[in-house]
Amino acid sequence: MIKLWIYTQNHCEWQDVDALSSYQDFNFEQYKYGLCIFNSHSKKYLRGNESCLINDTLFYLEEKESILCHFPIQGNITVGRSPSCDIQLCAKGVSRYHFMIENGVLKDFESLNGTYVNSKKVSSYKLSVQDEIVFANIRMLYFETYIALDMVDNPYDTMHIHRDETTYFATNLKLEMPSIKRYDVQMPQIVHLPVKQSLFSAVGPSFMIAGSGFISSLLIGYLQKQTLQTICTSLISSITMSLAFMVYGLYNRNYQYKLALKENQKSLAMYDTYLAEISLKGHKEKIELEKEVQEYLSKYINTYKHETKDSVYVGCIEANWCEISFREVNYEYAFNDLVQKRNQLIQTLKQPILWPVFLKQNQVCWIEGNVKDSITLFENYLWYSKSRRKWVWPQEFEHMEEIFLNPFCAIHEKTDEDTIVVSFDPKSMQDAYYCLIYVGKDEPSFHYDYHIQTMYAHELSMKRKRYLLMPEVTDFYEQLIKEGVCRTDQYVMNIPVGMDEKKQIVYMDFQNYGPHGLVAGMTGFGKSEFISFLLMMLIWHNTPNQFQYILIDFKGGAFGQPFYEFAHCAGIVTNLDSQSMERFFQSMNYELEKRQRLFLKEKVSDIYDYNKVKSLSHLWIFVDEFAQLKMRYPQFMSQLQEIARIGRSLGIHLVLSTQKPNRIHWISAKDYSPMYFIST
C-alpha cells in the first residue's frame, strides 16, 4: 500500500493511493509515474518521494509500499535521530529528539515537524491501545508492550548497536558439538577364595615315613640278628625323620595359605584401584562434558545467524554421556565381589546428563511447557538460524500479539512440508510439516520422537528483539579484515572485488582469469571508482617490493593524485604534459628489455620462476579513459600492444578503462580479466 500524506496546520492523515479519488475539494488521478492532484484553482503532478503545497495543504507521496515492523517497548522510551534514543529513526523530518512516551503519555520535544496522534497535532497526549502516532511520514500503532512501525524503509541504523557481552558472532565462532566419551571396563581376574591344605596332606607323609621306618627296623633286626640297641637306634632315626616331615608339612600348609590369601588381597586391591581410577576419571569427564554442553548451547543460541542447517533447537533430554563396553560374565561368577563392584561402577557411569535436541525434518517432539515457551523457541530460532523457516500456530493463544507481526510466523495458515508447526492439541496432528512441536502438559496421543522437560533457551532480551529488526548491512572492509591477514610473503593476484548476494566476498584471480584487466561501462557508471578500488586492494595485499604501479590519467591528475604518495607508485602520467607520455613509453621500452635480460641471465621463462631465485616486483599500468589516449597518442598504440602481448611472462599488467571495449581487439580474450559496468 502506497500512501499519500496530507498535512494541514494542526491535522495529519494518510490515504491509500489505490483507493483515493477525492479529499475535501481536491480530486486525484493516478498516472504512470505518480499522482495528479487538482481542484478548481490549481493542478499539480506529484511523483514518488515528492511533496507539494496547494492552498495551505501539504501533500507528500511515498515512493514505494510501506512495511510493518514489530518493536517491543518497556517502560519509558524516547524516539528521534540521536543514537541515545531508545528508538533511533534515521529518516527525513525526524528531529534529534522527537518525542518520548512515559507511563503511556506521549510528550513532544518541540520537534520541527511536530507529532500527530489520531490525525491531530499534540504536544502531550495520554495514549490508549491502538492509537495512531504520525511524525515525518512515519506511522506508529501504540500498544502497551510494543509499537507497530509502518514505514517505507527499515528505519534502524546499525552503527550504534551495543551488542551484549555474552553474544557470539559467526565470524569468530568455534562451535563443535561435544562428543560422548567411551570406556572399556575390563573383566576382573576371577579367583577362588584360598583354602588351607587338608591336615592329612600335611602330616600324612611323616606318618608314612615313621611307619615304614618302624617296620623296616624290626625286619632288619630280626633277619640280621641285630642287637636291641641297634634296633632302637634305627627306630629313633625313623621317628626323628617323620617328626621333621610333620613340622615341615604343617608349616608349609600354613605358609601356602597365607601366600594365597596375600595374592588374592593384592589382586582385589589392584582391581579396586583400577575401578577407583575409572570412577574418578569418569566423574571429572562427566563434569567437564556437562560444562562443554552448557557452553555449546550458550554459544549456539547466542550466536547471531550462524546456523545454516535446517535444525531447530527445542530443549534437552536426559541421555547417556558415555558408551561403556564390557564383557558379560558366566552365571556362576555373577555374585563375585569384583564383578559386583564392576557392575556398580557401570551403573554409576550410566547416570544420564542433559543433552541438547535439534529437531530435523519429519521429527516430532513434546515439550512439557506453555505457550510462552513456544514463543521463546521461535524468537531464539530467528536469532541463531539463517534458514528462517516459517512457523505456524494452528490455534490462537495468549500473547500472540507479541509475534503476529513477524513475517516468519502465522496463525490459522495452511501448513506444508516447509513450515515448522507448533500445536497445543494433544489429540490432533497436522498432515504436513517440516517438524512439529507439541507444547502442553498432557501426553499426546500421536507418536513423538523426543520428550522435552528442560528448555535451556531463555526469552530474548529487549536489545536482541530490537536487533532482529536491524537491516542486514554487511561492510565489505570489515568482512575483509575478519577473513585474516591481508599481506603475506607471496605476491597476491587473487584480489577481492566485491560481495555477492549471500554477503560473501568475491575474488578475481588475475593469474587464472588473465593478467590484464578491461573495465567497460557508460559515463558516470563508476569505471574510475572501480579502478581506484582495485588499485587500493592491490596496495593493501602487496608490499612495494611485490607490486608497483604507473597511472595514466586523462582527467588532469584528479584520478591518480590520491595514489601518488604510496610507496608502490612508480609514476603518474597526465594529459597536461605531452612530453611525459613520450618519456613513459621510452621508460617502458627500457623496462621490457631489462626484464628480458634478467630472465635470460637466470635462465628462466617468466617472473614467477625468477622470483624463486631473486626478487622483482610486478608492474601494473592503469589507464583511465583509454579512448582519449588512443585519440591523442595513436603513435604509441603499437608499443602498448607489445606490452599486452608479452606482459604476462614479464610481470607487466594493463588495466584499461573504456566505454567501447569492442574496439580493443588487439588483446586476446584469454589475456584479460573482463570487468564490465553495464548500463541498464
C-alpha positions as CSV (number, residue, x, y, z in Angstrom):
1,M,0.0,0.0,0.0
2,I,1.4,3.3,-1.1
3,K,0.3,6.3,1.0
4,L,-0.4,9.9,0.2
5,W,0.2,12.0,3.3
6,I,-1.9,15.1,3.8
7,Y,-0.9,17.8,6.2
8,T,-2.6,21.0,7.4
9,Q,-1.6,23.3,10.2
10,N,-2.8,21.1,13.1
11,H,-4.0,18.0,11.2
12,C,-2.4,15.0,9.6
13,E,-3.8,11.9,7.8
14,W,-2.9,9.5,5.1
15,Q,-4.9,7.9,2.3
16,D,-4.3,4.7,0.2
17,V,-3.4,5.9,-3.3
18,D,-5.1,2.9,-4.9
19,A,-8.5,3.7,-3.2
20,L,-8.1,7.5,-3.4
21,S,-10.4,9.5,-5.7
22,S,-11.2,12.7,-3.7
23,Y,-10.5,14.6,-0.5
24,Q,-12.4,17.6,0.6
25,D,-12.3,19.8,-2.5
26,F,-9.3,18.0,-4.1
27,N,-9.5,15.3,-6.8
28,F,-6.9,12.8,-7.6
29,E,-5.9,10.8,-10.7
30,Q,-3.2,8.2,-10.9
31,Y,-0.8,8.2,-13.8
32,K,2.3,6.2,-14.7
33,Y,4.9,8.0,-12.6
34,G,2.8,9.3,-9.8
35,L,-0.4,11.2,-8.9
36,C,-2.2,14.2,-10.3
37,I,-3.8,16.5,-7.7
38,F,-6.2,19.2,-8.8
39,N,-9.1,21.4,-7.7
40,S,-11.0,24.3,-9.2
41,H,-8.0,26.6,-8.8
42,S,-4.8,24.6,-9.4
43,K,-3.3,21.4,-10.7
44,K,-0.2,19.6,-9.6
45,Y,1.7,16.4,-10.7
46,L,3.3,14.6,-7.8
47,R,5.9,11.8,-8.2
48,G,7.1,9.4,-5.6
49,N,9.1,10.8,-2.7
50,E,7.9,14.4,-3.7
51,S,5.7,16.9,-1.9
52,C,3.7,20.0,-3.0
53,L,1.8,22.7,-1.3
54,I,-1.7,23.6,-2.5
55,N,-3.9,26.1,-0.7
56,D,-2.1,25.7,2.7
57,T,-2.4,21.9,2.4
58,L,0.8,19.9,2.0
59,F,0.8,16.6,0.1
60,Y,3.6,14.0,0.2
61,L,3.6,10.9,-1.9
62,E,5.5,7.8,-0.8
63,E,7.8,6.2,-3.4
64,K,7.0,2.6,-2.6
65,E,4.9,0.4,-0.3
66,S,5.5,0.5,3.4
67,I,6.1,-2.4,5.8
68,L,5.2,-3.1,9.4
69,C,7.9,-3.6,11.9
70,H,7.3,-5.0,15.4
71,F,9.2,-3.1,18.0
72,P,9.0,-4.2,21.7
73,I,9.0,-1.4,24.3
74,Q,9.5,-1.5,28.0
75,G,9.0,1.4,30.4
76,N,9.8,4.9,29.1
77,I,11.1,5.3,25.6
78,T,12.5,8.2,23.5
79,V,12.2,8.5,19.7
80,G,14.5,10.5,17.5
81,R,17.6,10.5,15.3
82,S,20.1,10.5,18.2
83,P,21.9,7.3,18.9
84,S,21.0,7.8,22.6
85,C,17.2,7.3,21.8
86,D,15.6,4.0,22.5
87,I,14.1,4.0,19.0
88,Q,16.6,5.6,16.6
89,L,14.9,6.5,13.3
90,C,17.3,7.9,10.7
91,A,14.6,9.3,8.4
92,K,13.9,12.7,6.9
93,G,11.9,15.0,9.0
94,V,12.7,13.3,12.3
95,S,14.2,15.6,14.9
96,R,17.3,14.6,17.0
97,Y,14.9,14.1,20.0
98,H,11.4,14.0,18.6
99,F,9.1,12.7,21.4
100,M,9.0,10.4,24.3
101,I,6.4,8.0,25.8
102,E,6.4,8.0,29.6
103,N,3.9,5.8,31.5
104,G,1.6,5.8,28.5
105,V,1.8,9.6,28.0
106,L,3.3,11.0,24.8
107,K,5.3,14.2,25.1
108,D,6.6,16.1,22.1
109,F,10.1,17.7,22.4
110,E,9.1,20.7,20.4
111,S,10.1,18.9,17.2
112,L,10.4,20.8,14.0
113,N,7.7,18.9,12.1
114,G,5.5,18.0,15.1
115,T,3.9,14.8,16.3
116,Y,0.3,13.8,15.5
117,V,-1.9,11.4,17.4
118,N,-5.1,10.2,15.7
119,S,-4.6,12.9,13.0
120,K,-4.3,15.8,15.5
121,K,-1.1,17.6,16.3
122,V,-0.3,17.3,20.0
123,S,2.4,18.3,22.5
124,S,1.2,15.9,25.2
125,Y,-1.3,13.1,24.9
126,K,-2.5,10.2,27.1
127,L,-2.2,7.2,24.8
128,S,-4.6,4.3,24.5
129,V,-4.2,0.9,22.9
130,Q,-4.2,1.2,19.0
131,D,-3.7,4.9,19.0
132,E,-2.1,6.1,15.7
133,I,1.1,8.2,16.1
134,V,2.3,10.0,13.0
135,F,5.5,12.0,12.6
136,A,7.6,12.8,9.5
137,N,5.7,10.3,7.3
138,I,6.2,7.6,9.8
139,R,3.2,5.9,11.2
140,M,3.0,4.0,14.6
141,L,0.3,2.0,16.3
142,Y,0.7,2.1,20.0
143,F,0.2,-1.0,22.2
144,E,1.2,-1.3,25.8
145,T,4.1,-3.7,25.3
146,Y,5.1,-2.9,21.7
147,I,4.8,-0.5,18.9
148,A,4.0,-1.4,15.3
149,L,6.1,0.8,13.0
150,D,4.7,1.4,9.5
151,M,7.5,2.7,7.3
152,V,8.7,2.7,3.7
153,D,12.2,1.7,4.6
154,N,13.6,-0.2,7.6
155,P,14.5,2.8,9.9
156,Y,17.2,1.3,12.0
157,D,20.8,2.3,11.9
158,T,23.3,-0.5,12.9
159,M,26.2,1.9,13.5
160,H,25.3,2.4,17.2
161,I,24.2,-1.0,18.3
162,H,25.6,-2.1,21.6
163,R,25.8,-5.8,21.5
164,D,25.5,-7.9,24.6
165,E,28.8,-9.1,26.1
166,T,27.6,-12.7,26.1
167,T,26.8,-12.6,22.4
168,Y,28.9,-14.6,20.0
169,F,29.2,-13.8,16.3
170,A,29.6,-16.3,13.5
171,T,32.8,-14.7,12.2
172,N,34.9,-15.7,15.2
173,L,32.8,-18.7,16.4
174,K,34.4,-22.0,17.1
175,L,31.4,-24.3,17.7
176,E,31.7,-28.0,17.8
177,M,29.2,-30.4,19.5
178,P,30.9,-32.2,22.3
179,S,31.3,-35.9,21.7
180,I,30.3,-38.6,24.1
181,K,33.1,-40.4,26.0
182,R,34.0,-44.1,25.6
183,Y,35.1,-46.5,28.3
184,D,36.3,-50.1,28.2
185,V,35.8,-51.7,31.6
186,Q,38.0,-54.8,31.9
187,M,36.8,-58.0,33.4
188,P,38.3,-58.9,36.8
189,Q,40.5,-62.0,37.1
190,I,38.2,-64.4,38.8
191,V,40.0,-66.5,41.5
192,H,38.5,-68.8,44.2
193,L,39.0,-67.9,47.8
194,P,42.1,-69.5,49.2
195,V,41.6,-72.7,51.3
196,K,44.1,-74.3,53.7
197,Q,45.6,-77.6,52.6
198,S,44.0,-80.6,54.4
199,L,45.7,-81.8,57.6
200,F,46.2,-85.3,56.3
201,S,48.0,-83.9,53.2
202,A,50.4,-82.0,55.6
203,V,51.2,-84.8,58.1
204,G,50.4,-87.9,56.1
205,P,53.9,-88.3,54.6
206,S,55.5,-88.0,58.1
207,F,53.3,-90.9,59.4
208,M,54.1,-93.0,56.4
209,I,57.8,-92.3,56.9
210,A,57.5,-93.3,60.6
211,G,55.5,-96.5,59.9
212,S,57.8,-97.6,57.1
213,G,60.9,-96.9,59.3
214,F,59.5,-98.9,62.2
215,I,58.6,-101.9,60.1
216,S,61.9,-101.9,58.2
217,S,63.9,-101.6,61.6
218,L,62.1,-104.6,63.0
219,L,62.5,-106.7,59.9
220,I,66.2,-105.9,59.5
221,G,66.9,-106.6,63.2
222,Y,65.1,-109.9,63.1
223,L,66.7,-111.1,59.9
224,Q,70.2,-109.9,60.7
225,K,70.1,-110.9,64.4
226,Q,70.9,-107.3,65.4
227,T,71.0,-106.2,69.0
228,L,68.2,-104.4,70.7
229,Q,70.3,-101.3,70.9
230,T,70.9,-101.2,67.1
231,I,67.2,-101.7,66.5
232,C,66.3,-98.8,68.9
233,T,68.8,-96.6,67.2
234,S,67.2,-97.2,63.8
235,L,63.7,-96.6,65.3
236,I,64.7,-93.3,66.8
237,S,66.1,-92.2,63.4
238,S,62.9,-93.0,61.7
239,I,60.8,-91.2,64.3
240,T,63.0,-88.2,64.1
241,M,62.7,-88.0,60.3
242,S,58.9,-88.4,60.5
243,L,58.7,-85.6,63.0
244,A,60.8,-83.3,60.8
245,F,58.5,-84.0,57.9
246,M,55.5,-83.4,60.1
247,V,56.7,-80.0,61.2
248,Y,57.6,-79.0,57.6
249,G,54.2,-80.2,56.3
250,L,52.3,-78.2,58.9
251,Y,54.5,-75.1,58.3
252,N,54.2,-75.4,54.5
253,R,50.4,-75.8,54.9
254,N,50.1,-72.5,56.8
255,Y,52.6,-70.7,54.6
256,Q,50.9,-71.6,51.4
257,Y,47.5,-70.5,52.8
258,K,48.9,-67.1,53.8
259,L,50.6,-66.6,50.5
260,A,47.5,-67.4,48.5
261,L,45.5,-65.1,50.8
262,K,48.0,-62.3,50.2
263,E,48.0,-62.7,46.5
264,N,44.2,-62.6,46.5
265,Q,44.1,-59.5,48.5
266,K,46.7,-57.9,46.2
267,S,44.5,-58.8,43.2
268,L,41.5,-57.3,44.9
269,A,43.4,-54.1,45.8
270,M,44.7,-53.7,42.2
271,Y,41.2,-54.1,40.7
272,D,39.7,-51.8,43.4
273,T,42.4,-49.2,42.4
274,Y,41.6,-49.7,38.7
275,L,37.8,-49.2,39.3
276,A,38.5,-46.1,41.5
277,E,40.7,-44.6,38.8
278,I,37.9,-45.1,36.2
279,S,35.3,-43.8,38.6
280,L,37.4,-40.6,39.3
281,K,38.2,-40.1,35.6
282,G,34.5,-40.6,34.8
283,H,33.4,-38.1,37.4
284,K,35.8,-35.5,36.1
285,E,35.0,-36.1,32.5
286,K,31.2,-36.0,33.2
287,I,31.6,-32.6,34.9
288,E,33.7,-31.3,32.0
289,L,31.3,-32.7,29.4
290,E,28.4,-31.0,31.2
291,K,30.3,-27.7,31.1
292,E,31.1,-28.2,27.4
293,V,27.5,-28.9,26.6
294,Q,26.3,-25.8,28.5
295,E,29.0,-23.7,26.7
296,Y,28.0,-25.2,23.4
297,L,24.3,-24.4,24.0
298,S,25.2,-20.9,25.1
299,K,27.2,-20.2,22.0
300,Y,24.7,-21.9,19.8
301,I,21.7,-20.0,21.0
302,N,23.5,-16.7,21.5
303,T,25.3,-16.6,18.1
304,Y,23.6,-14.4,15.6
305,K,22.6,-16.1,12.4
306,H,25.3,-18.8,12.3
307,E,23.2,-22.0,11.8
308,T,22.9,-22.8,8.1
309,K,21.4,-26.3,8.6
310,D,17.7,-26.9,8.9
311,S,17.7,-27.9,12.5
312,V,15.6,-26.4,15.4
313,Y,16.8,-26.4,19.0
314,V,13.9,-27.4,21.2
315,G,15.5,-28.2,24.6
316,C,17.3,-31.0,26.4
317,I,16.6,-34.6,27.3
318,E,18.3,-37.0,29.7
319,A,20.8,-39.1,27.8
320,N,23.9,-41.2,28.4
321,W,27.0,-39.2,28.3
322,C,29.3,-42.2,27.6
323,E,29.5,-45.5,25.9
324,I,30.7,-48.5,28.0
325,S,32.0,-51.7,26.6
326,F,32.4,-54.7,29.0
327,R,32.3,-58.5,28.8
328,E,29.4,-60.4,30.3
329,V,30.3,-62.9,33.0
330,N,29.2,-66.5,33.5
331,Y,26.3,-67.0,35.8
332,E,28.4,-68.8,38.4
333,Y,30.5,-65.6,38.9
334,A,27.6,-63.2,38.9
335,F,27.8,-62.7,42.7
336,N,31.5,-62.4,42.8
337,D,32.7,-59.3,44.8
338,L,34.8,-58.0,42.0
339,V,32.0,-58.4,39.4
340,Q,29.6,-56.7,41.8
341,K,31.9,-53.7,42.1
342,R,32.4,-53.6,38.4
343,N,28.6,-53.6,37.8
344,Q,28.2,-50.8,40.4
345,L,30.7,-48.7,38.6
346,I,29.0,-49.3,35.2
347,Q,25.7,-48.1,36.7
348,T,27.4,-45.0,38.1
349,L,28.8,-44.2,34.7
350,K,25.4,-44.7,33.1
351,Q,23.8,-41.9,35.0
352,P,22.4,-39.5,32.3
353,I,23.1,-35.8,31.7
354,L,21.0,-33.2,29.9
355,W,21.8,-33.5,26.1
356,P,20.5,-30.9,23.5
357,V,17.9,-31.9,21.0
358,F,17.8,-30.5,17.5
359,L,14.7,-31.3,15.5
360,K,15.2,-32.3,11.9
361,Q,12.8,-33.0,9.0
362,N,9.7,-35.1,9.9
363,Q,10.6,-35.3,13.6
364,V,8.1,-34.6,16.4
365,C,8.7,-33.5,20.0
366,W,6.6,-33.0,23.0
367,I,7.6,-30.1,25.3
368,E,6.1,-30.0,28.8
369,G,5.5,-26.3,28.8
370,N,3.2,-23.4,27.9
371,V,2.6,-21.0,25.0
372,K,5.4,-18.7,26.3
373,D,7.9,-21.5,25.7
374,S,6.9,-21.8,22.1
375,I,7.4,-18.0,21.6
376,T,10.8,-18.2,23.3
377,L,11.8,-21.1,20.9
378,F,10.6,-19.1,17.9
379,E,12.5,-15.9,18.8
380,N,15.7,-17.8,19.5
381,Y,15.3,-19.6,16.2
382,L,15.2,-16.2,14.4
383,W,18.3,-15.2,16.3
384,Y,20.6,-18.2,15.6
385,S,19.3,-19.6,12.3
386,K,19.9,-18.4,8.8
387,S,17.3,-20.7,7.3
388,R,14.4,-18.9,9.0
389,R,11.6,-21.3,8.1
390,K,8.1,-20.1,8.7
391,W,6.4,-21.1,12.0
392,V,2.7,-21.7,12.0
393,W,0.4,-21.9,15.1
394,P,-2.9,-23.6,14.1
395,Q,-4.7,-22.2,17.2
396,E,-5.0,-18.7,18.7
397,F,-3.3,-18.2,22.1
398,E,-2.4,-15.7,24.7
399,H,0.5,-13.2,24.0
400,M,0.0,-13.8,20.2
401,E,0.3,-10.1,19.7
402,E,4.0,-10.3,20.6
403,I,4.8,-12.2,17.4
404,F,1.9,-12.0,14.9
405,L,3.6,-9.0,13.1
406,N,6.7,-11.0,12.4
407,P,6.8,-12.2,8.7
408,F,8.2,-15.6,9.7
409,C,5.2,-16.7,11.7
410,A,1.5,-17.1,11.0
411,I,-1.7,-18.2,12.7
412,H,-4.5,-20.2,11.1
413,E,-2.5,-20.7,8.0
414,K,-2.3,-23.9,5.9
415,T,0.9,-25.8,6.6
416,D,3.2,-27.6,4.2
417,E,6.4,-29.5,4.2
418,D,8.5,-26.3,4.6
419,T,6.8,-25.0,7.8
420,I,7.5,-25.6,11.4
421,V,4.2,-26.3,13.2
422,V,3.5,-25.5,16.9
423,S,0.5,-27.3,18.2
424,F,-1.3,-27.3,21.6
425,D,-3.8,-30.1,20.9
426,P,-2.6,-33.5,22.2
427,K,-5.2,-35.4,20.1
428,S,-4.8,-33.9,16.6
429,M,-1.7,-33.9,14.4
430,Q,-1.0,-31.8,11.2
431,D,-0.7,-33.7,8.0
432,A,2.1,-31.6,6.5
433,Y,5.1,-30.1,8.4
434,Y,8.8,-29.8,8.3
435,C,8.9,-30.6,12.0
436,L,6.2,-30.5,14.7
437,I,6.4,-29.1,18.2
438,Y,3.6,-30.0,20.6
439,V,3.5,-27.9,23.7
440,G,1.4,-29.0,26.6
441,K,1.1,-30.8,29.9
442,D,-0.9,-33.8,28.7
443,E,0.9,-36.6,26.8
444,P,0.0,-36.5,23.1
445,S,-1.9,-39.4,21.6
446,F,0.3,-39.4,18.5
447,H,3.9,-40.7,18.1
448,Y,6.7,-38.3,19.2
449,D,10.5,-38.6,18.9
450,Y,11.5,-36.6,21.9
451,H,10.0,-35.7,25.3
452,I,11.5,-32.3,26.4
453,Q,11.3,-31.4,30.1
454,T,14.1,-28.9,30.2
455,M,14.5,-25.9,27.9
456,Y,17.8,-24.2,28.0
457,A,16.7,-21.3,25.8
458,H,15.6,-18.1,27.5
459,E,13.4,-15.2,26.4
460,L,15.3,-12.8,24.2
461,S,16.4,-9.6,25.8
462,M,14.9,-6.3,24.6
463,K,18.2,-5.4,22.8
464,R,18.1,-8.6,20.9
465,K,14.5,-8.3,19.9
466,R,15.3,-4.9,18.5
467,Y,18.4,-6.2,16.9
468,L,16.4,-8.7,14.9
469,L,14.8,-5.8,13.2
470,M,18.0,-4.3,12.0
471,P,18.9,-4.2,8.3
472,E,21.4,-6.8,7.3
473,V,24.2,-4.5,6.2
474,T,27.5,-6.2,5.7
475,D,30.5,-3.9,5.5
476,F,32.9,-5.1,2.8
477,Y,36.1,-3.9,4.5
478,E,35.0,-5.2,7.9
479,Q,34.3,-8.6,6.4
480,L,37.7,-8.5,4.6
481,I,39.6,-7.8,7.8
482,K,37.8,-10.7,9.6
483,E,39.0,-13.1,6.9
484,G,42.5,-12.9,8.1
485,V,45.9,-11.3,7.4
486,C,45.9,-9.4,4.1
487,R,49.7,-9.4,3.4
488,T,52.0,-12.4,3.1
489,D,55.5,-13.1,1.8
490,Q,53.9,-14.1,-1.5
491,Y,52.7,-11.8,-4.3
492,V,48.9,-11.8,-4.3
493,M,46.9,-11.7,-7.6
494,N,43.7,-13.1,-6.2
495,I,42.0,-9.7,-5.4
496,P,38.7,-9.1,-3.6
497,V,36.4,-7.1,-5.9
498,G,33.0,-7.0,-4.1
499,M,30.3,-9.1,-2.4
500,D,27.7,-11.4,-3.8
501,E,24.0,-11.7,-2.8
502,K,25.0,-14.1,0.1
503,K,27.3,-11.4,1.6
504,Q,30.3,-13.4,0.7
505,I,33.4,-11.7,-0.7
506,V,34.0,-12.3,-4.5
507,Y,37.6,-12.6,-5.6
508,M,39.1,-12.0,-9.1
509,D,42.2,-14.1,-9.8
510,F,44.3,-12.3,-12.4
511,Q,46.7,-15.3,-12.6
512,N,43.9,-17.7,-13.7
513,Y,41.5,-15.2,-15.4
514,G,44.2,-13.3,-17.3
515,P,47.0,-10.9,-16.5
516,H,45.2,-7.8,-17.9
517,G,42.0,-6.0,-16.9
518,L,39.3,-4.3,-19.0
519,V,36.8,-2.1,-17.3
520,A,33.9,-1.1,-19.5
521,G,30.8,1.0,-18.9
522,M,28.8,4.1,-19.7
523,T,29.9,7.5,-18.5
524,G,29.1,8.0,-14.8
525,F,28.8,4.3,-14.0
526,G,31.9,4.1,-11.8
527,K,34.7,2.9,-14.0
528,S,37.2,5.2,-12.3
529,E,35.9,4.3,-8.9
530,F,36.3,0.6,-9.6
531,I,39.9,1.1,-10.9
532,S,40.7,3.1,-7.7
533,F,39.1,0.3,-5.6
534,L,41.1,-2.4,-7.5
535,L,44.3,-0.4,-7.1
536,M,43.7,0.1,-3.4
537,M,43.1,-3.7,-2.9
538,L,46.4,-4.5,-4.7
539,I,48.2,-2.0,-2.5
540,W,46.6,-3.5,0.6
541,H,47.6,-7.0,-0.2
542,N,51.1,-6.5,-1.6
543,T,54.3,-4.7,-0.4
544,P,56.2,-2.3,-2.6
545,N,58.7,-5.0,-3.3
546,Q,56.0,-7.2,-4.7
547,F,53.8,-4.7,-6.6
548,Q,54.3,-1.3,-8.2
549,Y,52.0,0.8,-10.5
550,I,52.0,3.6,-13.0
551,L,48.9,5.7,-13.6
552,I,48.0,7.2,-16.9
553,D,45.3,9.8,-16.1
554,F,43.4,11.8,-18.7
555,K,41.4,13.7,-16.1
556,G,44.2,16.2,-15.4
557,G,45.5,14.1,-12.4
558,A,42.3,14.1,-10.5
559,F,42.1,10.3,-10.7
560,G,45.8,9.5,-9.8
561,Q,46.6,12.2,-7.3
562,P,45.4,10.3,-4.1
563,F,47.7,7.4,-5.0
564,Y,50.9,9.5,-5.7
565,E,52.1,9.3,-2.0
566,F,52.1,5.4,-1.8
567,A,55.5,3.7,-1.9
568,H,54.1,1.4,-4.6
569,C,53.7,4.3,-7.0
570,A,56.3,4.2,-9.8
571,G,54.9,7.3,-11.6
572,I,51.9,9.2,-12.8
573,V,51.3,10.4,-16.4
574,T,48.6,13.0,-17.1
575,N,47.2,14.6,-20.2
576,L,48.6,18.0,-19.1
577,D,52.1,17.1,-20.0
578,S,52.5,15.7,-23.6
579,Q,56.3,15.1,-23.1
580,S,55.6,12.9,-20.1
581,M,53.8,10.4,-22.3
582,E,56.9,10.1,-24.6
583,R,59.2,9.6,-21.6
584,F,56.8,7.0,-20.3
585,F,57.0,4.8,-23.4
586,Q,60.7,5.2,-23.6
587,S,60.9,4.0,-20.0
588,M,58.6,1.1,-20.7
589,N,60.8,0.0,-23.7
590,Y,63.8,0.1,-21.3
591,E,61.9,-1.9,-18.7
592,L,60.8,-4.6,-21.1
593,E,64.4,-5.1,-22.3
594,K,65.7,-5.0,-18.8
595,R,63.4,-7.7,-17.6
596,Q,64.1,-9.9,-20.7
597,R,67.9,-9.6,-20.0
598,L,67.4,-10.5,-16.3
599,F,65.3,-13.6,-17.2
600,L,67.9,-14.6,-19.8
601,K,70.7,-14.3,-17.3
602,E,68.9,-16.5,-14.8
603,K,67.7,-18.9,-17.5
604,V,64.0,-18.6,-16.5
605,S,60.9,-18.1,-18.7
606,D,58.7,-15.9,-16.5
607,I,58.6,-13.7,-13.4
608,Y,57.3,-16.4,-11.2
609,D,60.4,-18.6,-11.8
610,Y,62.6,-15.5,-11.5
611,N,61.2,-14.6,-8.1
612,K,62.1,-18.1,-6.8
613,V,65.8,-17.1,-7.3
614,K,65.7,-13.3,-6.9
615,S,63.2,-10.6,-6.3
616,L,61.4,-8.5,-8.9
617,S,58.1,-6.6,-8.5
618,H,55.1,-6.9,-10.7
619,L,54.4,-3.6,-12.6
620,W,50.7,-2.6,-13.2
621,I,49.8,0.1,-15.7
622,F,46.3,1.7,-15.1
623,V,44.9,3.7,-18.0
624,D,41.8,5.8,-17.2
625,E,39.9,6.9,-20.4
626,F,41.7,4.7,-22.9
627,A,39.8,6.3,-25.8
628,Q,41.5,9.7,-25.0
629,L,44.9,8.0,-25.0
630,K,44.3,6.4,-28.4
631,M,42.9,9.6,-29.9
632,R,45.8,11.9,-28.7
633,Y,48.7,9.4,-29.0
634,P,47.9,6.9,-31.8
635,Q,51.7,6.5,-32.4
636,F,52.1,4.7,-29.1
637,M,49.4,2.1,-29.7
638,S,51.9,-0.4,-31.2
639,Q,54.1,-0.2,-28.1
640,L,51.0,-0.7,-25.8
641,Q,50.1,-3.7,-27.9
642,E,53.6,-5.1,-27.3
643,I,53.2,-4.7,-23.6
644,A,49.9,-6.5,-23.7
645,R,51.3,-9.4,-25.7
646,I,54.5,-10.1,-23.7
647,G,53.4,-8.7,-20.3
648,R,52.2,-11.9,-18.9
649,S,55.6,-13.5,-18.6
650,L,57.4,-10.3,-17.7
651,G,55.1,-9.4,-14.9
652,I,53.7,-6.3,-16.5
653,H,49.9,-5.9,-16.5
654,L,47.5,-3.5,-18.1
655,V,44.2,-2.3,-16.7
656,L,42.2,-0.2,-19.3
657,S,39.1,1.8,-18.8
658,T,36.8,2.4,-21.8
659,Q,33.3,2.9,-22.9
660,K,33.6,0.7,-26.1
661,P,35.6,-2.5,-25.3
662,N,34.9,-4.0,-28.7
663,R,37.5,-1.6,-30.2
664,I,40.3,-3.1,-28.1
665,H,40.7,-6.1,-30.3
666,W,44.4,-6.4,-30.0
667,I,44.3,-8.1,-26.6
668,S,43.5,-11.7,-26.7
669,A,40.4,-12.7,-24.8
670,K,42.4,-15.2,-22.7
671,D,44.8,-12.4,-21.6
672,Y,42.5,-10.1,-19.8
673,S,40.0,-10.3,-16.9
674,P,36.8,-8.6,-18.1
675,M,35.2,-6.2,-15.5
676,Y,32.1,-4.6,-17.0
677,F,29.9,-1.8,-15.7
678,I,26.9,-2.2,-18.0
679,S,24.2,0.5,-18.2
680,T,20.5,-0.6,-17.9
